[in-house]
Amino acid sequence: MKYILLTLFIIIYLVYTIRAQKIILKSKVLNPRARVINSILTWMIPFLYFYLRKGHFISEDIVVTKQVRDKRKKDNESPFYDIRCGGA
């Protein structure tokens, strides 16, 4: 099911982006430099958006149990939950 939704999303994304690309290239209002910039941004914005929001998509268990704390102490890590920037 997960792969079906991913495949469907990719197909919809490609159809929409190719359609937008054709509109940008046919535009008589935009100069050549603006066409190139718009084309690049049209293809990159979804990936940039995902990168900025990936911390919200990835769920981590915030509650740390005693077993997890003990394991972290044993591995010389911080025994408490720490917030890492960038979802790393």
C-alpha positions in Angstrom: 0.0 0.0 0.0 2.8 2.3 0.9 4.5 1.8 -2.5 1.3 2.3 -4.3 0.8 5.7 -2.7 4.4 6.6 -3.3 4.1 5.6 -7.0 0.8 7.5 -7.4 2.3 10.6 -5.8 5.4 10.5 -8.1 3.1 10.1 -11.2 0.9 13.0 -10.2 4.0 15.1 -9.3 5.6 14.4 -12.7 2.4 15.1 -14.7 1.9 18.4 -12.9 5.6 19.5 -13.1 5.8 18.6 -16.8 2.6 20.5 -17.5 3.9 23.5 -15.6 7.3 23.3 -17.4 5.5 23.4 -20.8 3.6 26.5 -19.7 6.8 28.2 -18.5 8.6 27.5 -21.7 5.7 28.8 -23.9 5.4 32.0 -21.9 5.9 35.1 -23.9 6.0 37.3 -20.7 9.1 35.7 -19.2 12.6 36.5 -20.5 15.0 33.5 -21.0 16.7 34.0 -17.6 13.3 34.1 -15.8 12.3 30.9 -17.7 15.4 29.1 -16.5 14.9 30.2 -12.9 11.2 29.3 -12.9 12.0 25.9 -14.4 14.6 25.1 -11.7 12.4 26.2 -8.9 9.4 24.3 -10.3 11.4 21.1 -10.1 13.2 21.8 -6.8 10.5 23.3 -4.5 8.9 20.0 -3.5 12.3 18.6 -2.5 13.2 21.7 -0.5 9.8 21.6 1.2 10.3 18.0 2.2 13.8 18.7 3.5 12.6 21.6 5.6 9.6 19.6 7.0 11.2 16.2 7.4 11.6 16.7 11.1 7.8 16.7 11.3 7.4 13.6 9.2 9.8 11.5 11.1 8.3 10.5 14.4 10.6 9.7 17.3 9.5 8.3 20.6 9.9 11.2 23.0 9.2 9.2 26.1 12.4 7.5 27.3 12.0 4.3 29.3 14.3 3.1 32.1 15.6 0.4 29.8 16.5 2.9 27.1 18.2 5.2 29.7 20.2 2.2 31.1 21.3 1.2 27.6 22.4 4.7 26.8 24.4 4.9 30.0 26.1 1.7 29.2 26.9 3.0 25.7 28.3 6.3 27.2 25.5 8.4 25.6 23.3 10.9 27.3 20.7 9.0 29.2 17.9 11.5 28.4 16.2 12.5 25.2 18.1 15.1 23.3 16.8 17.3 20.5 18.9 17.2 17.4 18.6 19.9 14.7 17.8 18.7 11.2 16.3 15.4 12.2 19.7 13.7 12.4 
